[in-house]
Amino acid sequence: MTLRIRRLMKRLWPAVAMSMVVLVCIGACSPAVDTKDLPPLGHIIGGVLESDVPVDRAVFLSTISCLVEGDLEGYADRVNQFDSQVDRRDMADVVIEGRRESDTLYRGMDLYDLRDMRWALAHIDRVKSAGIDTMLFVVSYEADPAGNLYIPGEAVYLFYLNAFHRSGFRIWLALGHCSYDFPYRHDSHRRIPPENQGDLLDMFEPHILRWAGIAERYNVDTFIPSEEANTTLVEPGEHTNLCQPKREILSAWMQRILPRIRARFSGKIGFATNDGGPSELIGMSPGTGPDFDYTGYDFILQKFPNRSVFPSDEDWEFFLVNDGLVTLRLVDRYGVEGLVIYHAGDSVGKALDADFAGSIAVRETDEQHQKKSYERYFEVLRDNSGISGMFIKIQAPQPHEPDWNPFGKPAEAVIRDNFAPRGTLPVTDFDRLWVAIGEDGLRAIQACLSAEYPFDPERCLNEKAYEAFAGRVRTMCAHSE
């Protein structure tokens, strides 16, 4: 990440660098403790998740608090108490099965990256009170120096997957390539152009099939082979609405991979794009919707461009009628169960860097505009029976986009008024543990679970402070792969 982008983080987290120095000093000043003798916290957390009842709350909270604060002596004492209360389990061996229930509306939240997962779990009581019952859970690719694809920090993803299942949420699991660091994406800041952009689909396949098997093991509700699948084929200077030759490539691929997924996964399967129709028809009315070959799929997932991306709200309304909702025609044409809108909502404020990676500028709007946007989305949901669900976007500010999180703003009441009457998931004792340790505690657990970093915008925005915290925590918690 460039120095320019790191400096932007000062607007979000101005005291982090100093707080990290303080925390390091606290740890350094603690009496000498041989961390090799300490039980691995990651395995203890695995035991917590698999236990039928939560551990002693006071011991859990004090252990994580000492870890976050850099109190090595206190942590050493408490983690041994903590360890005595659970049976250790490697996170790869912990399987909390989810529930599959497709006869009710999917009232969802879009967990686009690790920062979203951390926020949602740390505020799980508020999320539940708003009527959210499903998570769109995106697992992000990375590429090693040789250009080979892999999933960094898999144990961290499994922790969140288990935690959300333990909390009672349905999960829609997708593979994603939208990390700033993913070098094969058309707008990556460290782009490595493949010899043929279509080759990336073949590179995805072994990971998609492996994670389809993981989704089956965890009884995930719905599996999506690729979030924003169309942008896999986009090259610099091209629109996300693919032209016909590339549409045919994507349709052929989605049909080729479908039976291979079905051989590994028995749940529902959706296909997700942010494509609005053939590029040759841009500006023509009416549009076609994405119109790929959805034969055999259960859901069409479409990421609508949000109101603040358009020059005016009127332009968005024109898009909605002439490009967005025409996708409903495809529900009957392909016999799918329904259309699902994801990344729904709207933003507040300014992006940190509107020109980041050549991204489209987002209008600066206020909380009332966000509230009205949510009201409009729920009108669309109520008025169109072919829509099976909606996943709202909660991302905090990042280089190319403002703050999307509706919680703590007037839009939160709109979500609650529309989703909560359909039922709310009960807040459990496990939920209260995550709320009590907050995002800092979850950051610490993440660091103890893996030496790798899954895609997290917070790290991208302030890599030095992020890695200093993770490194110190890993030293204390006796991290081992």
N, C-alpha and C positions, 0 to 999 in steps of 0.2 A: 504494500500500500504506500502510495506516495506521501511525502512529507506534507503536501498540501491537504490531503484528505485527513491525515492524522490531526492536523491543526483544527480541522473542522469539528473534531470531537469535543473540543473545548466548550462548544456551545451546549453539549449534552451532559458532559460529565466533568466539570471544571476542577473538582477537587480530587479526582482519582489519583493523579500522579503523586500528590502529597500524601494521600491516605495510604498508598502502597508503601511509601517510605516509612511511615509510622508503623505499619503492620510488620514490615520486615524487621524493624528495630525491636518490636515487641518479641518476635520470635527469636531474634539473635540474643536478646538479653535473658531468655529463659535458661534455667539450669540445664546442664548437659543431659540429654536423654538419647539413648541409642534407639533410633527409629526402626532399626532392623528387628528389634524385639517386639514391635507393636503389631497387632493384628491388622490385616489389610482392610481398610474401611469399605472398599468396593464390595468385598465378599460379605461384609456385615450388612450393607444396604441390600444386597441380594437376599439375605436371610430375612430382613425386615419385610420386603415385598412379598415373600412367599409365606410368611407367617399368617396364621388365621386371625391373629389379633395384633394390634400395634404394640410396639415395645413401650417400656416406661417412658412417658413423655418427658419428664424432667431430665433423665439421663440422655435421651436422644438430643434434646435441645442444647444441653450444656456441652455435649460432645461436639456438635456442629458449631456452636458458638466459639468454643476454644479454637477450633480449626480455623474459622474465619478470622478471628482476632490475632492469630499467631501465638497463642499461649501454649507452647509445646508441653510444658510440665502439666498444665491442667488437662490438655488433650490426652496425654499419655495415661493419666489416671482415669479419665472418664471413658476413653475408648475401650479399656479393658473391662470396665463395668458393662458397657454397651455390648461387648462381645460375649459376655457371659449370659446374656438374655436371649440370644438367637443362635440358630444353626447357620453357619457360614454357607453361602452359595455363590458360586461364580455367576455373574449376570447372564452369561450365555446359557446357563442351565435353568434360569428362572423363567417359567412360562405361566403367565396369568392370562388365561383365555378370555377373549372378548365375547360380546354377544352380537348375534345377527338378528335384526328385526326390521325387515324392509317394508312392513305394512303401515308405517307411520312416517310423517314428514321428517326429513333429515334437517334438524335445526343445528347448524354447524358453525364451527370456528376454523379458520384456515391457519394452520401452524406451518408457516412457510420456511422457517429456519429454527435454529436452536434458541435464539433469543425469544421467539414467539412461544416455544414450548416451555421455556423457563418462566416467562411471565404468566402464562395460562395456569401452570401448576401452582405457582406461588399465590395466585389469586383465584384458586379453584372454587372457593365458596361464592364469590361474586359471579363467576362464570356460570355456575349452576343456578344461581338465583335468577339469572337472566333467561333461563329456559334452554340453554345450549345442552345438547345431548350427544353430539357427534363431533369428532375431530378429523379434519383433513390433514394427515400427518406426512410431511414431505421429507424423504431421506435423500441427501444431496451427494452428488458425485464430486470427486476431485481427481486430478491427474498427477501421477508421480513425475519426477524429472525426465523419465524416458517416454512420457506421454501415455502410459498405461492407466486405465481408469480403476478406481477403487472407492470404497466408502470409508472415509476416515471416522474413527471414534465410534465404531459399531456398538460397543457396550453402552455408550451414552444414549444412543437411539433406543436400545432395548430397555434401558432404565425408564425412559419417558413412555415408551409403549406399554410396559408393564404397569407403570404408575397410573396412566390414564385408563387402562383396562380395570385396574383395581378400584378406580373411582367410579366405574360404571358406564364409561363413555363407549359408544360405538366408534370404531376407527375405520377411516378410509385411508389406505396407505398408498403413497405415490413415490416414484423415483423422480428426482429433480436435477436439473442442470443449470440452475439460475444463480449459483454462487458467483460473486465478483471474481473469484480466482479461477473459475472453470475455464481453461484456455481454449476450448473448442467452440465456445459460444460466440455468436457473431459480434456481440458488444462487450466481450470481456476486455478488461483493461490490460491483460497480458495474453492477448490472443495468439494462438498457434494455429494457423489455418491448416485444416486437413487437406490431403491431396484431393479428396472428393468429399464434399460436405455430407453426402448421403452415407458415407462409410460409418458415420457416428451411430447410425441406427444399429448396425451390426455390432459395434463396440458396446452398445447398451445391452444387447440381448442376454449375455450370460448373467449379468447383474439382475436384470429384470426377472429372469427365470429363478435365480437363487432366492430373491426376495419374495417371489410368489410362493415359494416353498416356506419361507419364514412366516409370511402372512397366513398360510394355512395352519402352521404349527400354533400360532397365537390366536387362531379363530377370528381373524380380522373380518370385518363386515364386507368391505369392498376393496378391490385392488385396482390401481390405475398404473399401467406400465410406464407412462411418461407424462409428467406435468408439463404443460406447454409443449406438447409433442411437436407441433408445427415449427417452433423456433429452432428445433434441432437442425432443420434444413435451411434456415435463413442465413444468408451471407451479408457482409457489410454493404449497406446501401439499399438493401431490399426491405420490403414491407413484411410485417408478420402475416398478412394475408398472402398465402402462397399462390403462385401462378400455376396453371394447370399441369405442366409436366411434373412439378414437385408434388402437387396434390395426388397425382397418380402413384408416385413413389411411396408417399405416406400411406395411402389407402391399401396398397399392396402389402406393405410391411405390417400394418395393423391386422390384416387378415392372416398373414403368415404366422404371426406370433401368437394369435389368439388361442388356437388349439394347444399350443405348447404351454400356455399359461393354465388353461383349463385342466391339463393333465396333472398340474401341481396344486391348483387352488380351486376349492369347491364353492367359494362364496361368489358374490356379485363382482362383475368387472366393468369398469367405466373407461372412457377414453376422453382425455382432457386437452383442449387447445384454447388459444386466444385468437383464433382465426375467425374472420367474419364472412369469408367467401372468397372466390377466385379474384386474384389481383386484377385480372382483365376487366372485372365488373365493378371496380371501386368507383363510387359516385353514382352508380346507376340504381334506380329504384323500381321495384323492390329488390332487395338482395336475396341471397340464397341461404345464408347461414353457413356454417363450416362445411357441411355437405361432403364429408369423407364417407368411406364405406363402413358404416356402423353395424353391418350384418353380424348378428351373434353376440353383440355387446348388450349389457344391461342398462347402462346409463350413458348419456351424452353430457359431458362436463364442459361448460363454456365460461371463459373468463371475459366478462364484459369490460370494455374500457370504462373507467369511472367518470362521473360528471365533470370533475375538475381537470380532466385531461383534455376536454373539449373547450373550444374558445368561449362557448356560452352553454347555459343549461338547455336552451332551445336546440342547439346542435346535438346534444346528447339525446334529447327526446326524439329527434328525427332518426338518429342511429337506432334507438331502442325499437322503434316501430318498424323501420325498414331493413335492419340488419340483425338486431339482437333476437327479437321474439319470433322472427321468421324461422328460427331454428326449431320451433315447436312443430313445424311441418314434418321434420325428420323423425319425430317420435313415432308417428304412425307409419311413415314410410319404411322404417327399419324395424319396427316392432319392439323398440326398447321400452323400458319401464317409465322413463321420463327424462326431462332435461334438468340438470343441476347447475345452478349459477354459483361460481366460486370467485373469491377475491372481491366480494360485494362490500359496498360501503363508500366512504369518501374521506378525503384528507382535510387536515386543518393546518394552516400555517405555511411555511416555506420549506422547500428542500434545502439541504445543506449545500448542494452543488448541482444546480439544474443542468449543467452541461456534462455531468459525469457520464463517461462512456457513450456520449452522444444521445443520451436519453431524451425522450419528449418532455418538454417543460410541463409542470403541473401548476394550474392556477392557484394563487394564494387565496384561500377561503377561510371562513370562520366556523365556529361551532354550530351556529344556527343553520348554516348552509349544509354542514354534515348531517344535522338532524333532519332537514328536509330531504336530503338524499336517501337516508334510511327510510323515511316515510314513503318515498316513491318506490324503493325496492320492495317494501312490504305490500304496497298496492299491487305491484306486478305479481308478487307471489300469491296474493289472494285471488287475483282476477284470472289466473291461468292454471287450470287444473293439471296441465301436462308437466308442470314443474314439480319435481319430487323433493327438492331441498335447496338450501342456500347456505353457503359458508361465508362468514364475514371475515374481513381482513383486519388484523390488529397490529400491524407492524409499526414500531416506533420509528422516529426519523432516521433517515439514511441518506447517503450522498445525493441520490437522484429523486427521492420522494419525501414529502413531509410526513407528519404524524397521522397514522390511520386509526389509532386505537380509540374506539368510541366510549370506552369505560371511563367514568369520571367526567363525562360530558353529557349534554342533553340527549345525545343519540342513545345512550345506555337505556334510558327509560323507554325509548321507542322499541328497542329490541325486547326488553322485558314485557312490555305491553302486548307484543305480538307472539312471542315464543312461550313465555311462562304459563299462559292459560292452558297450553297443551300438556303441561306437566313439567316438574323440575326434578332432577336427580337429588336424592338426599345427600347432605354433607356428612361425611363419615369421619371416624377418628383418624384414619389415614390421611384424609384431606387436611385435617387440622394440623398434622405434623408438617406438611409442606408449606402451609400458610405461615406457620410459626417460624420456620427457618428462613422463609422469604427467598428472594432471588439470589442474595449473597450466599446463603446456605446451599442452594442448588448449584451455583457456580462451583462451590467447593467440592460437592459430590461429583460433579462432572469431571473435575480435574483428577479426582481419585480413581475414577473408573477407566480412564484412558489417557495415554500420553499423546494421542492424536487430537486434533481439533476439528470437529465437524463445522460446517459453515455457520458462522455466527457473526452478524454485522457488527456486534459490539467489539469483537476482536479486530475486525477489519478497520474500525474507526480509531482504535487506540491499542494497537498491537503490543506496544512496549509494556503498558500497565497491565493488560490482560495476561500476558505471558509471565510477568513478574509474580502476579497473584497465583496463577496456576502452578508455577514452578515451586513456589514456597509451600503451597498446600500439598503438592505431590511429595515433597521431601518429608512432610510431617505424617502423611497418612499411609506411608509405606506402600506406595503405588507399585504394583507389579502387573505386567501384562498377563 
